Amino acid sequence: LIYLILSGEDNCTKRKILRSADTSSGQFVNTIYENLFNDVSIEQLATLTNRSLTSFKKEFRRMFKTSPHHWIIGQRLARAKIMLSSTSRTVSEIGVECGFANISHFIKLFKQRYGCTPASYRRTVGHQESPQHSAVG
């Protein structure tokens, strides 16, 4: 039926169907971003996007070119890295705020991704900040 509608000459119907599909993709992405830093499972995200787990994973991979778990962890770690260098919150606070319920797991993943613990990263960034230069005159 959809093929017949889309292959027909009725451009108004085509536009409505395509707009509806576009909105669905937009809602899919919005739901993911709205819950990115919440402690939400992939199964819960699938439910929130009104998809089965299998359908969710296929759609996600099509849109983001990677698995949901890998992409979400990457986004959370990237945010944590920014927060470590730009806030004075504790490592635990940052981990929780970035969606990691288990701080030990957060530290382990951070070290795997960036080669150092969050605390050592923060110390390193602190040493790389530009010192106050006095004007020579």
Residue frames as a rotation matrix with the C-alpha (Angstrom) as fourth column:
LEU 1
0.572 0.820 0.000 0.00
0.820 -0.572 0.000 0.00
0.000 0.000 -1.000 0.00
ILE 2
0.478 -0.467 -0.744 2.78
0.116 -0.806 0.581 2.45
-0.870 -0.364 -0.331 0.94
TYR 3
-0.603 -0.723 0.337 4.65
0.400 0.091 0.912 1.60
-0.690 0.685 0.234 -2.27
LEU 4
-0.153 0.635 0.757 1.52
0.978 -0.010 0.207 2.29
0.139 0.773 -0.619 -4.33
ILE 5
0.798 0.455 -0.394 0.96
0.536 -0.836 0.120 5.62
-0.275 -0.307 -0.911 -2.58
LEU 6
0.221 -0.806 -0.548 4.58
0.001 -0.562 0.827 6.71
-0.975 -0.183 -0.124 -2.95
SER 7
-0.695 -0.512 0.505 4.83
0.459 0.225 0.860 5.62
-0.554 0.829 0.079 -6.58
GLY 8
0.225 0.875 0.428 1.62
0.958 -0.118 -0.262 7.42
-0.179 0.469 -0.865 -7.53
GLU 9
-0.290 -0.281 0.915 1.27
0.657 -0.754 -0.024 10.94
0.696 0.594 0.403 -8.86
ASP 10
0.736 0.664 0.133 -0.40
0.337 -0.530 0.778 12.39
0.587 -0.528 -0.614 -5.76
ASN 11
-0.255 -0.939 0.232 2.44
0.273 -0.300 -0.914 14.60
0.928 -0.170 0.333 -4.47
CYS 12
0.045 0.354 0.934 0.37
-0.771 -0.582 0.258 15.83
0.635 -0.732 0.246 -1.52
THR 13
0.947 0.322 0.012 0.02
-0.269 0.771 0.577 12.29
0.176 -0.549 0.817 -0.13
LYS 14
0.414 -0.876 -0.248 3.74
0.582 0.464 -0.668 11.62
0.700 0.132 0.702 -0.72
ARG 15
-0.298 -0.546 0.783 4.70
-0.201 -0.766 -0.610 14.74
0.933 -0.339 0.118 1.19
LYS 16
0.438 0.548 0.713 2.45
-0.816 -0.091 0.571 13.83
0.378 -0.831 0.407 4.12
ILE 17
0.965 -0.085 -0.246 3.88
0.144 0.962 0.231 10.32
0.217 -0.258 0.941 4.36
LEU 18
0.142 -0.989 0.039 7.48
0.598 0.055 -0.799 11.46
0.788 0.137 0.600 4.05
ARG 19
-0.145 -0.120 0.982 6.94
-0.518 -0.836 -0.179 14.28
0.843 -0.535 0.059 6.58
SER 20
0.796 0.498 0.345 5.50
-0.564 0.401 0.722 11.72
0.221 -0.769 0.600 8.99
ALA 21
0.741 -0.597 -0.309 8.55
0.565 0.802 -0.194 9.48
0.363 -0.030 0.931 8.56
ASP 22
-0.147 -0.800 0.582 10.85
0.231 -0.599 -0.766 12.48
0.962 0.022 0.273 9.06
THR 23
0.221 0.333 0.917 9.04
-0.765 -0.524 0.374 13.42
0.605 -0.784 0.139 12.27
SER 24
0.982 0.147 -0.118 9.41
-0.063 0.845 0.531 9.87
0.178 -0.514 0.839 13.53
SER 25
0.289 -0.952 -0.102 13.19
0.727 0.288 -0.623 10.00
0.622 0.106 0.776 12.96
GLY 26
-0.225 -0.330 0.917 13.35
-0.201 -0.905 -0.375 13.39
0.953 -0.269 0.137 14.65
GLN 27
0.604 0.526 0.599 11.46
-0.704 0.000 0.710 12.10
0.374 -0.850 0.371 17.66
PHE 28
0.841 -0.374 -0.390 13.73
0.407 0.913 0.002 9.06
0.355 -0.160 0.921 17.78
VAL 29
-0.136 -0.965 0.224 16.85
0.577 -0.261 -0.774 11.22
0.805 0.024 0.593 17.94
ASN 30
-0.075 0.175 0.982 15.29
-0.533 -0.839 0.108 13.72
0.843 -0.515 0.156 20.36
THR 31
0.888 0.451 0.089 14.33
-0.332 0.495 0.803 10.93
0.318 -0.743 0.589 22.75
ILE 32
0.509 -0.785 -0.353 17.88
0.733 0.610 -0.300 9.60
0.451 -0.106 0.886 22.68
TYR 33
-0.391 -0.707 0.590 19.40
0.294 -0.703 -0.647 13.02
0.872 -0.079 0.483 23.37
GLU 34
0.245 0.578 0.779 16.84
-0.608 -0.534 0.587 13.81
0.755 -0.617 0.221 26.08
ASN 35
0.961 0.203 0.190 17.85
-0.276 0.623 0.732 10.64
0.030 -0.755 0.655 27.95
LEU 36
0.496 -0.829 -0.259 21.53
-0.050 0.270 -0.962 10.49
0.867 0.490 0.093 27.08
PHE 37
-0.524 -0.786 0.328 22.81
-0.326 -0.171 -0.930 11.39
0.787 -0.594 -0.166 30.54
ASN 38
0.281 0.666 0.691 20.09
-0.958 0.146 0.249 9.62
0.065 -0.732 0.679 32.51
ASP 39
-0.742 -0.466 0.481 20.61
-0.536 0.844 -0.009 6.14
-0.402 -0.264 -0.877 33.91
VAL 40
0.419 0.898 -0.131 18.40
-0.727 0.246 -0.641 4.60
-0.543 0.364 0.757 31.21
SER 41
-0.258 -0.480 0.838 18.97
0.079 0.854 0.514 1.18
-0.963 0.199 -0.182 29.65
ILE 42
-0.939 -0.088 -0.332 18.92
-0.326 -0.076 0.942 0.47
-0.108 0.993 0.042 25.92
GLU 43
-0.661 0.749 -0.045 15.71
0.723 0.651 0.229 -1.50
0.201 0.119 -0.972 26.52
GLN 44
-0.033 0.642 -0.766 14.12
0.680 -0.547 -0.488 1.53
-0.733 -0.537 -0.419 28.18
LEU 45
-0.565 -0.217 -0.796 15.21
-0.352 -0.809 0.470 3.76
-0.747 0.546 0.381 25.29
ALA 46
-0.967 0.253 0.022 13.61
0.148 0.492 0.858 1.32
0.206 0.833 -0.513 22.86
THR 47
-0.261 0.917 -0.302 10.36
0.960 0.212 -0.184 1.54
-0.105 -0.338 -0.935 24.82
LEU 48
-0.104 0.171 -0.980 10.55
0.306 -0.932 -0.196 5.35
-0.946 -0.320 0.045 24.97
THR 49
-0.691 -0.193 -0.696 10.93
-0.549 -0.487 0.680 5.46
-0.470 0.852 0.230 21.18
ASN 50
0.331 0.933 0.142 8.02
-0.667 0.338 -0.664 3.01
-0.667 0.125 0.734 20.69
ARG 51
0.227 -0.332 -0.916 10.21
-0.810 0.458 -0.367 0.35
0.541 0.825 -0.165 19.13
SER 52
0.986 -0.075 -0.149 11.14
0.132 0.897 0.421 -3.22
0.102 -0.435 0.895 19.91
LEU 53
0.495 -0.867 -0.057 14.70
-0.141 -0.145 0.979 -3.69
-0.857 -0.477 -0.194 21.12
THR 54
-0.113 -0.525 0.843 15.73
0.757 0.504 0.416 -5.20
-0.644 0.685 0.340 17.78
SER 55
0.507 0.393 0.767 14.07
0.814 -0.511 -0.276 -2.42
0.284 0.764 -0.579 15.79
PHE 56
0.965 -0.180 -0.193 15.64
-0.059 -0.860 0.508 0.22
-0.257 -0.478 -0.840 18.05
LYS 57
0.194 -0.970 0.145 19.14
0.115 0.169 0.979 -1.21
-0.974 -0.173 0.144 17.59
LYS 58
-0.064 -0.164 0.984 18.75
0.960 0.259 0.106 -1.40
-0.273 0.952 0.141 13.81
GLU 59
0.762 0.418 0.494 17.45
0.543 -0.829 -0.135 2.17
0.353 0.371 -0.859 13.56
PHE 60
0.829 -0.503 -0.245 20.15
-0.109 -0.575 0.811 3.43
-0.548 -0.646 -0.531 15.90
ARG 61
-0.058 -0.897 0.439 22.93
0.451 0.369 0.813 1.76
-0.891 0.245 0.383 13.91
ARG 62
0.188 0.205 0.960 21.49
0.979 -0.123 -0.166 3.15
0.084 0.971 -0.224 10.69
MET 63
0.899 0.283 0.334 21.49
0.274 -0.959 0.076 6.70
0.342 0.023 -0.939 12.07
PHE 64
0.803 -0.567 0.184 24.66
-0.532 -0.543 0.650 6.75
-0.268 -0.620 -0.738 14.21
LYS 65
0.521 -0.576 -0.630 26.77
-0.503 0.389 -0.772 4.11
0.690 0.719 -0.087 12.41
THR 66
-0.724 -0.686 -0.076 27.58
-0.348 0.458 -0.818 2.27
0.596 -0.566 -0.570 15.66
SER 67
-0.285 0.626 -0.726 25.85
0.691 0.659 0.297 0.36
0.665 -0.417 -0.620 18.42
PRO 68
0.600 0.593 0.538 23.74
0.045 -0.695 0.717 2.25
0.799 -0.406 -0.443 20.96
HIS 69
0.864 -0.275 -0.421 25.87
0.481 0.205 0.853 1.16
-0.148 -0.939 0.310 23.90
HIS 70
-0.090 -0.982 0.169 29.17
0.990 -0.070 0.121 2.19
-0.107 0.178 0.978 22.29
TRP 71
-0.229 0.047 0.972 27.84
0.483 -0.862 0.156 5.58
0.845 0.505 0.175 21.17
ILE 72
0.763 0.601 0.238 26.15
0.076 -0.450 0.890 6.41
0.642 -0.661 -0.389 24.48
ILE 73
0.640 -0.611 -0.466 29.24
0.698 0.206 0.686 5.51
-0.323 -0.764 0.558 26.52
GLY 74
-0.305 -0.799 0.519 31.36
0.935 -0.355 0.003 7.64
0.181 0.486 0.855 24.19
GLN 75
0.080 0.435 0.897 29.04
0.240 -0.882 0.406 10.64
0.967 0.182 -0.175 24.57
ARG 76
0.942 0.307 -0.138 28.96
0.178 -0.107 0.978 10.30
0.285 -0.946 -0.156 28.35
LEU 77
0.337 -0.899 -0.279 32.74
0.878 0.193 0.437 10.02
-0.339 -0.393 0.855 28.60
ALA 78
-0.333 -0.428 0.840 33.25
0.752 -0.658 -0.037 13.02
0.569 0.620 0.541 26.34
ARG 79
0.495 0.586 0.642 30.95
0.018 -0.745 0.667 15.10
0.869 -0.318 -0.379 28.55
ALA 80
0.897 -0.204 -0.392 32.75
0.431 0.211 0.877 13.89
-0.096 -0.956 0.277 31.66
LYS 81
-0.058 -0.982 0.182 36.09
0.998 -0.057 0.013 14.90
-0.002 0.182 0.983 30.15
ILE 82
-0.178 0.080 0.981 34.79
0.341 -0.930 0.138 18.41
0.923 0.359 0.138 29.49
MET 83
0.790 0.565 0.236 33.32
-0.038 -0.339 0.940 18.67
0.612 -0.752 -0.247 32.98
LEU 84
0.603 -0.637 -0.480 36.59
0.789 0.390 0.474 17.52
-0.115 -0.665 0.738 34.59
SER 85
-0.446 -0.851 0.275 38.42
0.886 -0.464 0.002 20.38
0.126 0.244 0.961 32.95
SER 86
-0.542 0.269 0.796 35.74
0.143 -0.904 0.402 23.04
0.828 0.332 0.451 33.38
THR 87
0.552 0.744 0.376 34.09
-0.313 -0.233 0.921 22.43
0.773 -0.626 0.105 36.77
SER 88
-0.509 -0.700 0.501 35.17
-0.744 0.064 -0.666 21.79
0.434 -0.711 -0.553 40.33
ARG 89
0.606 0.769 0.204 32.65
-0.783 0.532 0.323 18.99
0.140 -0.355 0.924 40.86
THR 90
-0.107 -0.618 0.778 34.00
-0.649 0.637 0.417 15.75
-0.753 -0.461 -0.469 42.28
VAL 91
-0.858 -0.260 -0.442 34.71
-0.505 0.583 0.637 12.78
0.092 0.770 -0.632 40.04
SER 92
-0.788 0.610 0.086 31.74
0.520 0.733 -0.438 11.00
-0.330 -0.301 -0.895 41.64
GLU 93
-0.040 0.793 -0.608 29.39
0.023 -0.608 -0.794 13.92
-0.999 -0.046 0.006 40.99
ILE 94
-0.303 -0.145 -0.942 30.53
-0.874 -0.352 0.335 14.12
-0.380 0.925 -0.020 37.38
GLY 95
-0.993 -0.095 -0.066 30.11
-0.113 0.926 0.360 10.37
0.027 0.365 -0.931 36.89
VAL 96
-0.460 0.888 -0.014 26.55
0.612 0.305 -0.730 10.46
-0.643 -0.344 -0.684 38.21
GLU 97
0.058 0.493 -0.868 25.69
-0.275 -0.828 -0.489 13.59
-0.960 0.267 0.088 36.22
CYS 98
-0.453 -0.310 -0.836 26.96
-0.876 -0.021 0.483 11.93
-0.167 0.951 -0.261 33.05
GLY 99
0.412 0.814 -0.410 24.73
-0.862 0.494 0.114 8.88
0.296 0.306 0.905 33.58
PHE 100
-0.300 -0.559 -0.773 27.08
-0.159 0.828 -0.537 6.43
0.941 -0.038 -0.337 35.28
ALA 101
0.731 0.634 0.254 25.39
-0.391 0.084 0.916 4.81
0.559 -0.769 0.309 38.27
ASN 102
0.833 -0.525 -0.173 28.56
0.520 0.638 0.568 2.90
-0.187 -0.564 0.804 39.20
ILE 103
0.823 -0.528 -0.212 31.51
-0.522 -0.849 0.086 5.24
-0.225 0.040 -0.973 39.76
SER 104
-0.003 -0.841 0.541 34.09
-0.224 0.528 0.819 2.43
-0.975 -0.119 -0.190 39.65
HIS 105
0.202 0.168 0.965 32.78
0.807 0.530 -0.261 1.46
-0.555 0.831 -0.029 36.23
PHE 106
0.989 0.145 0.029 32.92
0.141 -0.863 -0.486 5.12
-0.045 0.484 -0.874 35.12
ILE 107
0.465 -0.882 -0.075 36.57
-0.649 -0.397 0.649 5.37
-0.602 -0.253 -0.757 36.21
LYS 108
-0.115 -0.479 0.870 37.44
0.221 0.842 0.493 2.09
-0.968 0.249 0.009 34.47
LEU 109
0.517 0.399 0.758 35.77
0.811 0.055 -0.582 3.17
-0.274 0.915 -0.295 31.20
PHE 110
0.961 -0.200 -0.193 37.39
-0.224 -0.968 -0.116 6.62
-0.164 0.155 -0.974 31.37
LYS 111
0.150 -0.972 0.182 40.82
-0.510 0.082 0.856 5.05
-0.847 -0.221 -0.483 31.83
GLN 112
-0.008 -0.088 0.996 40.23
0.619 0.782 0.074 2.64
-0.785 0.617 0.048 28.93
ARG 113
0.744 0.435 0.507 39.17
0.664 -0.397 -0.634 5.49
-0.074 0.808 -0.584 26.64
TYR 114
0.908 -0.290 0.302 41.64
-0.203 -0.936 -0.288 8.20
0.366 0.200 -0.909 27.63
GLY 115
0.253 -0.886 -0.388 44.55
0.322 0.456 -0.830 6.30
0.912 0.085 0.400 29.17
CYS 116
-0.870 -0.481 0.110 44.29
0.050 -0.309 -0.950 7.84
0.491 -0.821 0.293 32.65
THR 117
-0.359 0.758 -0.545 41.82
0.931 0.247 -0.269 8.07
-0.069 -0.604 -0.794 35.50
PRO 118
0.512 0.619 0.596 39.46
0.627 -0.743 0.233 11.05
0.587 0.254 -0.769 35.71
ALA 119
0.886 -0.203 -0.417 41.40
0.256 -0.536 0.804 12.42
-0.386 -0.819 -0.423 38.72
SER 120
-0.116 -0.992 0.044 44.76
0.575 -0.031 0.817 12.20
-0.810 0.120 0.574 36.93
TYR 121
-0.130 0.156 0.979 43.23
0.936 -0.306 0.173 13.74
0.326 0.939 -0.106 33.82
ARG 122
0.854 0.508 0.112 41.99
0.430 -0.811 0.397 16.65
0.293 -0.291 -0.911 35.91
ARG 123
0.547 -0.731 -0.408 45.46
0.282 -0.298 0.912 17.12
-0.789 -0.613 0.043 37.46
THR 124
-0.347 -0.693 0.632 47.07
0.828 0.091 0.554 17.03
-0.441 0.715 0.542 34.01
VAL 125
0.202 0.522 0.828 44.62
0.813 -0.561 0.156 19.57
0.546 0.642 -0.538 32.61
GLY 126
0.926 0.138 -0.352 45.21
0.346 -0.684 0.642 21.76
-0.152 -0.716 -0.681 35.65
HIS 127
0.115 -0.972 -0.207 48.94
0.395 -0.146 0.907 21.79
-0.911 -0.186 0.367 34.88
GLN 128
-0.439 -0.281 0.854 48.34
0.891 -0.009 0.455 22.61
-0.120 0.960 0.254 31.23
GLU 129
0.716 0.698 -0.008 46.26
0.694 -0.713 -0.101 25.68
-0.076 0.066 -0.995 31.92
SER 130
0.149 -0.695 0.703 48.09
0.526 -0.547 -0.652 28.76
0.837 0.467 0.284 30.78
PRO 131
-0.093 -0.254 -0.963 49.88
0.981 -0.187 -0.046 30.41
-0.168 -0.949 0.267 33.69
GLN 132
0.901 0.348 -0.257 49.52
0.333 -0.937 -0.103 34.09
-0.277 0.007 -0.961 34.38
HIS 133
0.048 -0.895 0.444 52.19
0.962 -0.078 -0.263 35.81
0.270 0.440 0.857 32.35
SER 134
0.369 0.010 -0.930 53.53
0.491 -0.851 0.185 39.03
-0.789 -0.525 -0.319 33.67
ALA 135
0.941 -0.004 0.340 54.12
0.296 -0.484 -0.824 41.79
0.167 0.875 -0.454 31.19
VAL 136
0.051 -0.980 -0.192 57.74
0.911 -0.033 0.411 42.48
-0.409 -0.196 0.891 30.54
GLY 137
0.806 0.426 0.411 58.35
0.570 -0.744 -0.348 46.14
0.158 0.515 -0.843 30.07
